[in-house]
Amino acid sequence: MPDGAATPPDPSALIAAVAARYAGASRFTRGYVGSKLRRDPSTAAILALAGRAGGLGHVADLGCGRGQLALALLLSGAASRVTGLDYEGAKVAEARAAGAGLAADFARADLTAAEVPDCDTVLMVDVLYQLPEAAQAPLLACIAGAARRRAVLRLFDPERGWRSRFGMAMEHAGRAIRGDGAAVRPMRVAEVAAPLEAAGFRCTVSPCWAGTPLPNVLLVAERGA
């Protein structure tokens, strides 16, 4: 399905095709890739968005991890090209190996300092709130300048009542287990939207937590006609 087509891909076949590209990766990664694409509601939400939009064009995936979502967009025809950036070199190496032969470029980058590449769509899933508080607003400004058509951000919404309290408890527990002392300071969704709207984007926000107790929402910022 070329970029621009609206026919939705078969989810099971697509996930199998993506997972097959990680055949040479570790056992953990092979299991993780398929599970993440199947279970994370952002997969279906972003693929559906791409179908409605007629494709996302060149996608810059910030915090791409192992690259499975970027490759799903490519293999489904929802993206014409992907550029993935992530801080963890081992994950970037796995993404590169899996993306061999496709219109995919993955590189190690520190999102608190890296330049966001010019693209049609900036994609950032579960990344912004994990960055230092002082780095979040500058990155949003870079995204607003780099995205020609849209930005798609899955955010931790700190104003979702019990969901936010549960999500924060999970984040603190995870950091305690990993020995990660980084603070968790998610921006209010309105604060995330403000610089994008000031740059000429129209923002819509919808729940993206299907079947989970988490406070995740999908913010889609699109350029005005």
Summary of the structure (lengths in Angstrom):
residues: 225
radius of gyration: 16.6
end to end distance: 25.7
largest distance: 47.2
contacts: 751
relative contact order: 0.13
helix: 44%
strand: 21%
